Amino acid sequence: MECSFPVINMEKLQGGEREKAMELLRDACENWGFFELLNHGISPELMDQVERLTKEHYRKSREQKFKEFASKALGNGSKSEVNDMDWESTFFLRHLPVSNMSELPDMGDDYRKVMKEFAAKLEMLAERLLDLLCENLGLEKGYLKKAFCGSKGPSFGTKVSSYPPCPRPELIKGLRAHTDAGGIILLFQDDRVSGLQLLKDGQWIDVPPMRHSIVVNLGDQLEVITNGKYKSVLHRVVAQRDGNRMSIASFYNPGSDAVVFPAPSLVQKEAEKDDASAVYPRFVFEDYMKLYVIQKFQAKEPRFEAMKTMALPIPSS
């Protein structure tokens, strides 16, 4: 029997059904690397504002530019698959350690204000989720947040994307398959136009669009910190013939100079069972990102192996 995509109602984390909800979260982290949140504490009204202003911003500021890109990408009548670009229009907002929103000239004041409020809510949600993960992993509360802190705290930013209708979706991906480099990713996606898929047991599975939900996935750094107990998962966006899919993905990542390594207590647990050594290396997050930028659409395992060659020594206790 095929398991259904994990959906977690956060209201059930209070009261009598908490144990069951935490078990669902644990299973999602261990076996899916993805889950969808309902009743996550961000108001539907704010999410509706974010959606309206994001779609407005695309029409006013980005649509024409994308049309010019699209005519070049598929305009030569080629029938061969395009493997070196994606069918998406994207811009990035940085929130932590320092915001760049005031530097983006085509963002209106209303849009800037709403996105700032939305980012603050997502930051709180990300930190709440990290503590829930700590609880399931048997780590002390706050461990993961602390693990993400460089000298200036964590890094946190948002990728705002539109995936416009594509006349030849068989030739180009909305976004090619990849794992995410960072920590925990919170996605507000279009509830009308689908396209996001994850790879599970060798099959591509749709991430269902649900109104006012937040989709969460785990990045490479959580795989390292959990010593492989939780895994980052390959995912992609399939271009669609109809509909312009909105995607607002916020990345709560380690600070650039944060040192990332498997949690010693988790390594110890593994050692007591069978494997006496940490599987994953110890490295500076910024060094990993330099490699990821070049190898984003390649398998993650060689990245982890490459980091072992420049791994930092484990300090003696």
Backbone torsions as a table, in degrees:
resi	resn	phi	psi	omega
1	MET	NA	133.3	-177.8
2	GLU	-77.5	131.6	178.5
3	CYS	-76.1	145.3	179.4
4	SER	-86.9	154.9	-179.3
5	PHE	-56.9	132.5	-173.8
6	PRO	-70.8	124.3	176.6
7	VAL	-120.5	125.3	-175.0
8	ILE	-116.3	121.1	175.6
9	ASN	-88.1	109.7	-172.7
10	MET	-68.2	-18.6	175.1
11	GLU	-62.4	-27.1	-177.7
12	LYS	-77.5	-4.1	174.9
13	LEU	-79.1	-7.2	173.1
14	GLN	-103.2	137.6	170.1
15	GLY	84.5	-153.2	-166.7
16	GLY	-65.0	-24.9	-176.1
17	GLU	-97.5	11.9	-174.7
18	ARG	-60.6	-45.0	-176.4
19	GLU	-59.4	-42.8	-180.0
20	LYS	-65.4	-41.6	179.6
21	ALA	-66.2	-39.2	178.3
22	MET	-67.0	-35.1	177.5
23	GLU	-66.9	-39.4	176.9
24	LEU	-62.6	-41.0	177.9
25	LEU	-64.5	-44.0	179.7
26	ARG	-60.6	-46.0	-180.0
27	ASP	-62.6	-40.9	179.2
28	ALA	-61.8	-42.8	-178.8
29	CYS	-69.1	-37.9	-175.9
30	GLU	-80.7	-33.3	-170.0
31	ASN	-116.0	-11.2	-178.8
32	TRP	-121.8	-40.2	-172.5
33	GLY	74.2	2.4	-178.3
34	PHE	-142.7	148.8	168.1
35	PHE	-161.0	165.6	-177.8
36	GLU	-118.6	135.8	-177.0
37	LEU	-107.4	134.8	170.0
38	LEU	-116.2	155.3	-180.0
39	ASN	51.2	50.5	-174.7
40	HIS	-89.7	-0.6	175.6
41	GLY	96.8	-5.5	175.1
42	ILE	-96.2	125.5	-169.7
43	SER	-68.3	142.9	175.5
44	PRO	-56.6	-33.6	-179.4
45	GLU	-63.8	-43.7	178.6
46	LEU	-65.2	-42.9	-179.7
47	MET	-63.2	-38.6	177.3
48	ASP	-64.0	-39.3	177.2
49	GLN	-63.5	-45.4	179.2
50	VAL	-58.6	-45.5	-178.7
51	GLU	-64.0	-47.3	-177.9
52	ARG	-60.8	-46.5	-176.2
53	LEU	-72.4	-32.2	177.6
54	THR	-66.6	-44.6	-179.8
55	LYS	-68.2	-36.2	175.7
56	GLU	-63.1	-45.4	-179.2
57	HIS	-60.7	-41.0	178.5
58	TYR	-61.3	-47.5	-177.6
59	ARG	-62.2	-41.7	-175.6
60	LYS	-77.4	-41.3	-166.9
61	SER	-111.6	-18.2	-169.5
62	ARG	-127.9	-19.7	-172.9
63	GLU	-61.7	-45.8	-177.4
64	GLN	-63.0	-42.5	179.5
65	LYS	-62.3	-39.7	179.4
66	PHE	-65.8	-39.2	179.9
67	LYS	-59.5	-37.5	177.9
68	GLU	-65.8	-42.5	176.7
69	PHE	-61.3	-45.6	-174.8
70	ALA	-61.7	-39.8	-178.2
71	SER	-66.3	-30.8	177.2
72	LYS	-79.1	-40.3	-175.0
73	ALA	-62.9	-41.9	-177.5
74	LEU	-122.6	13.0	-171.1
75	GLY	-82.7	-7.6	-177.1
76	ASN	-91.1	7.4	178.1
77	GLY	72.9	12.5	-177.9
78	SER	-65.2	144.8	177.7
79	LYS	-107.7	5.6	-179.9
80	SER	-93.9	153.8	-176.2
81	GLU	-68.5	141.3	177.7
82	VAL	-94.2	118.9	-174.7
83	ASN	-114.5	1.5	-174.1
84	ASP	-118.5	13.6	175.6
85	MET	-154.5	168.3	-176.8
86	ASP	-123.0	150.1	-179.1
87	TRP	-88.3	70.9	-177.9
88	GLU	-148.4	153.1	172.7
89	SER	-115.1	124.2	-167.3
90	THR	-138.5	144.1	163.6
91	PHE	-142.6	161.4	-171.9
92	PHE	-118.5	137.8	173.6
93	LEU	-114.6	132.3	175.8
94	ARG	-105.2	133.5	-179.9
95	HIS	-110.7	-46.0	-179.4
96	LEU	-129.5	144.3	3.7
97	PRO	-74.7	-23.6	-179.2
98	VAL	-132.9	133.2	-179.0
99	SER	-74.3	145.9	174.4
100	ASN	-112.6	9.3	-172.0
101	MET	-63.3	-31.9	179.9
102	SER	-71.1	-15.1	-177.7
103	GLU	-89.7	-4.9	-177.7
104	LEU	-94.9	103.9	-168.5
105	PRO	-67.1	-26.0	-175.4
106	ASP	-92.4	7.3	174.2
107	MET	-88.8	119.6	176.4
108	GLY	-68.9	162.4	-177.6
109	ASP	-59.6	-40.7	-179.4
110	ASP	-62.9	-45.1	-178.7
111	TYR	-64.2	-42.9	-179.8
112	ARG	-61.5	-44.5	-178.3
113	LYS	-63.8	-44.8	-178.3
114	VAL	-66.7	-41.8	179.9
115	MET	-67.6	-32.4	177.1
116	LYS	-65.9	-43.4	178.6
117	GLU	-65.0	-42.5	-179.7
118	PHE	-62.9	-44.0	-180.0
119	ALA	-62.0	-39.3	179.9
120	ALA	-63.8	-39.7	178.2
121	LYS	-67.0	-41.4	179.7
122	LEU	-65.5	-37.6	178.6
123	GLU	-60.4	-45.8	178.6
124	MET	-63.3	-40.9	179.4
125	LEU	-64.6	-42.4	179.0
126	ALA	-59.5	-43.2	-177.6
127	GLU	-70.4	-34.3	174.9
128	ARG	-64.5	-43.5	179.2
129	LEU	-62.9	-41.5	179.2
130	LEU	-59.4	-38.4	178.2
131	ASP	-69.5	-35.1	175.4
132	LEU	-65.0	-39.1	176.0
133	LEU	-63.7	-41.3	177.1
134	CYS	-56.9	-44.6	-179.1
135	GLU	-60.3	-45.6	-179.8
136	ASN	-67.4	-30.6	-178.0
137	LEU	-85.0	-10.9	-175.6
138	GLY	78.3	22.3	175.8
139	LEU	-94.5	153.8	179.3
140	GLU	-65.1	148.4	179.5
141	LYS	-56.7	134.4	179.1
142	GLY	91.1	-7.3	-176.1
143	TYR	-59.7	-48.4	-175.1
144	LEU	-68.1	-40.8	177.5
145	LYS	-59.8	-43.8	179.3
146	LYS	-64.5	-39.2	-179.9
147	ALA	-62.9	-27.2	-179.5
148	PHE	-84.4	-9.4	-173.3
149	CYS	-83.7	117.0	167.1
150	GLY	-88.1	-160.9	-179.0
151	SER	-66.3	-21.1	179.3
152	LYS	-115.0	22.1	-178.9
153	GLY	86.6	-164.8	179.4
154	PRO	-77.3	171.4	168.2
155	SER	-108.6	145.1	-175.4
156	PHE	-147.8	126.5	-178.6
157	GLY	-152.4	168.1	-176.0
158	THR	-128.6	133.1	172.4
159	LYS	-102.6	115.6	-179.9
160	VAL	-100.0	118.0	-174.2
161	SER	-127.7	148.2	168.3
162	SER	-123.3	138.6	176.7
163	TYR	-117.8	89.2	-175.0
164	PRO	-67.8	165.0	177.5
165	PRO	-55.1	140.2	-176.9
166	CYS	-120.4	124.9	-178.0
167	PRO	-70.1	-21.8	-178.0
168	ARG	-132.8	65.8	-176.2
169	PRO	-62.9	-17.2	178.5
170	GLU	-74.7	-13.9	-175.8
171	LEU	-101.0	-19.4	-173.9
172	ILE	-146.9	141.4	177.0
173	LYS	-86.5	150.0	169.2
174	GLY	-61.3	-46.4	174.7
175	LEU	-150.4	125.8	-176.7
176	ARG	-65.3	157.1	-176.4
177	ALA	-62.7	137.5	-178.7
178	HIS	-164.7	162.2	163.7
179	THR	-100.7	160.1	177.9
180	ASP	-88.9	139.7	-172.2
181	ALA	-72.2	-29.5	-164.3
182	GLY	-91.2	-135.7	-170.8
183	GLY	-99.8	-86.5	-179.8
184	ILE	-126.6	134.9	-172.3
185	ILE	-117.0	130.5	-179.1
186	LEU	-116.7	120.5	-173.0
187	LEU	-116.2	127.0	167.9
188	PHE	-102.5	108.7	-174.7
189	GLN	-114.3	160.2	178.2
190	ASP	-54.6	136.3	179.8
191	ASP	-95.9	0.2	179.9
192	ARG	-109.5	-35.4	-175.5
193	VAL	-110.4	120.5	-178.9
194	SER	-89.5	-172.8	178.5
195	GLY	150.3	-26.1	179.9
196	LEU	-75.9	130.8	178.3
197	GLN	-134.8	149.8	174.0
198	LEU	-122.4	155.5	180.0
199	LEU	-94.5	119.3	178.0
200	LYS	-135.3	124.9	178.9
201	ASP	52.7	40.7	175.9
202	GLY	79.1	5.5	-179.7
203	GLN	-125.0	143.7	175.6
204	TRP	-83.0	125.0	-175.9
205	ILE	-118.5	133.8	179.3
206	ASP	-69.4	137.8	169.5
207	VAL	-89.5	112.2	-169.5
208	PRO	-66.9	131.6	174.3
209	PRO	-71.9	126.1	178.2
210	MET	-132.1	135.4	-175.9
211	ARG	-61.8	131.3	174.6
212	HIS	62.1	21.9	175.0
213	SER	-92.0	163.7	170.1
214	ILE	-120.0	122.7	176.3
215	VAL	-88.9	133.6	-178.9
216	VAL	-117.7	135.2	168.9
217	ASN	-135.3	158.1	-174.4
218	LEU	-99.4	137.5	-178.8
219	GLY	-96.3	176.9	-176.4
220	ASP	-56.6	-35.4	-175.4
221	GLN	-68.7	-32.7	175.9
222	LEU	-70.2	-30.5	174.3
223	GLU	-62.7	-42.6	-179.9
224	VAL	-65.3	-50.3	-174.7
225	ILE	-63.2	-35.6	179.1
226	THR	-86.5	5.6	-179.8
227	ASN	55.0	37.4	175.1
228	GLY	89.0	-1.4	178.0
229	LYS	-64.8	-41.8	170.8
230	TYR	-105.5	143.0	-177.2
231	LYS	-123.1	142.4	167.7
232	SER	-74.6	150.5	-170.7
233	VAL	-127.1	139.8	176.0
234	LEU	-62.2	134.8	175.2
235	HIS	-144.9	163.0	-176.5
236	ARG	-152.8	167.4	171.8
237	VAL	-118.4	124.6	178.1
238	VAL	-89.5	127.0	178.1
239	ALA	-65.0	147.1	-177.0
240	GLN	-119.3	147.2	176.9
241	ARG	-70.5	-31.6	-175.3
242	ASP	-123.4	142.9	174.2
243	GLY	88.2	145.3	177.6
244	ASN	-105.8	105.7	-174.8
245	ARG	-80.2	126.4	175.3
246	MET	-91.7	140.1	177.8
247	SER	-142.7	121.9	178.4
248	ILE	-123.1	99.4	-174.9
249	ALA	-105.3	123.2	-179.4
250	SER	-111.8	129.9	-170.7
251	PHE	-109.9	112.4	175.3
252	TYR	-97.2	105.0	-169.3
253	ASN	-120.6	164.2	170.3
254	PRO	-60.3	152.0	171.1
255	GLY	-62.1	156.6	-172.5
256	SER	-58.9	-34.3	-178.9
257	ASP	-100.2	12.0	177.0
258	ALA	-66.5	139.1	176.1
259	VAL	-93.1	121.3	-174.9
260	VAL	-105.7	133.3	-179.3
261	PHE	-161.5	158.8	178.7
262	PRO	-60.6	138.3	178.5
263	ALA	-61.7	123.0	-175.6
264	PRO	-53.9	-37.1	-177.8
265	SER	-67.7	-30.9	178.0
266	LEU	-74.7	-37.9	176.1
267	VAL	-62.4	-41.0	179.6
268	GLN	-61.6	-42.8	178.8
269	LYS	-60.4	-42.5	178.8
270	GLU	-63.7	-41.3	-177.8
271	ALA	-62.0	-37.2	-179.7
272	GLU	-67.9	-28.2	179.5
273	LYS	-81.2	-60.9	-176.5
274	ASP	-154.5	-49.6	-170.5
275	ASP	-90.3	120.1	-172.0
276	ALA	-87.4	3.5	-177.1
277	SER	-134.9	157.2	175.4
278	ALA	-68.2	134.8	-179.5
279	VAL	-79.2	-33.4	-170.7
280	TYR	-105.0	150.0	-176.2
281	PRO	-80.7	175.1	177.0
282	ARG	-111.6	124.9	-174.3
283	PHE	-154.2	169.4	175.3
284	VAL	-89.2	132.8	-174.2
285	PHE	-55.7	-41.0	-179.3
286	GLU	-58.8	-36.7	178.5
287	ASP	-65.7	-39.0	177.8
288	TYR	-64.0	-41.9	-177.6
289	MET	-64.5	-34.5	178.7
290	LYS	-62.0	-38.1	178.3
291	LEU	-73.7	-40.6	-176.7
292	TYR	-62.8	-39.9	-179.8
293	VAL	-55.9	-36.4	-179.0
294	ILE	-81.7	-33.4	-169.5
295	GLN	-116.0	20.7	-174.0
296	LYS	-50.4	-42.6	-173.8
297	PHE	-95.7	21.4	174.9
298	GLN	-112.9	170.7	-179.0
299	ALA	-61.8	147.2	-176.7
300	LYS	-77.4	-28.4	-173.1
301	GLU	-57.5	-44.2	176.3
302	PRO	-62.6	-27.4	176.4
303	ARG	-66.2	-45.0	179.1
304	PHE	-62.4	-40.7	178.9
305	GLU	-63.2	-42.2	-180.0
306	ALA	-63.0	-36.7	-180.0
307	MET	-66.6	-26.1	178.6
308	LYS	-64.8	-30.3	-179.0
309	THR	-73.0	-21.9	177.2
310	MET	-116.8	21.6	-175.4
311	ALA	-63.8	144.4	175.8
312	LEU	-76.5	148.1	177.7
313	PRO	-65.7	148.1	176.3
314	ILE	-81.1	122.7	-178.0
315	PRO	-66.1	143.7	178.6
316	SER	-74.4	141.6	-176.8
317	SER	-81.3	NA	NA
